[in-house]
């Protein structure tokens, strides 16, 4: 499971729409609806990423209270290629527009690979009928 929560909410269930042509470009853009209390485990960006918080609140690397970033409604953020960050939390229901220009590598506390998310994984979620693909 790539999006963790206290309930049964999964990453794939968070993707409400996939934009563009990821099969042609390798990068992917999604609209995420993240449940309150869900989070994205420790990971490394193997391509730069950009996000825009449409509504809600996202705490990256523990949020501003812990030396990280707290993004709220209307905030834009950029994650450079190669950046590693610990758990990203959603303390309230959050809608996030997110583009990544390569895969994301999920890692454990010892930097061992725990999984990947790339354009193929995003398209698989769409094919399973959980998302809509918009050109």
Helices and strands as residue ranges (DSSP letters): E 3-4, H 11-14, E 15-19, H 22-25, E 28-34, E 39-40, E 43-45, E 49-55, E 57-60, G 64-66, E 69-72, E 76-79, E 84-85, E 88-89, E 94-100, E 104-107, E 113-117, H 119-127, E 132-134
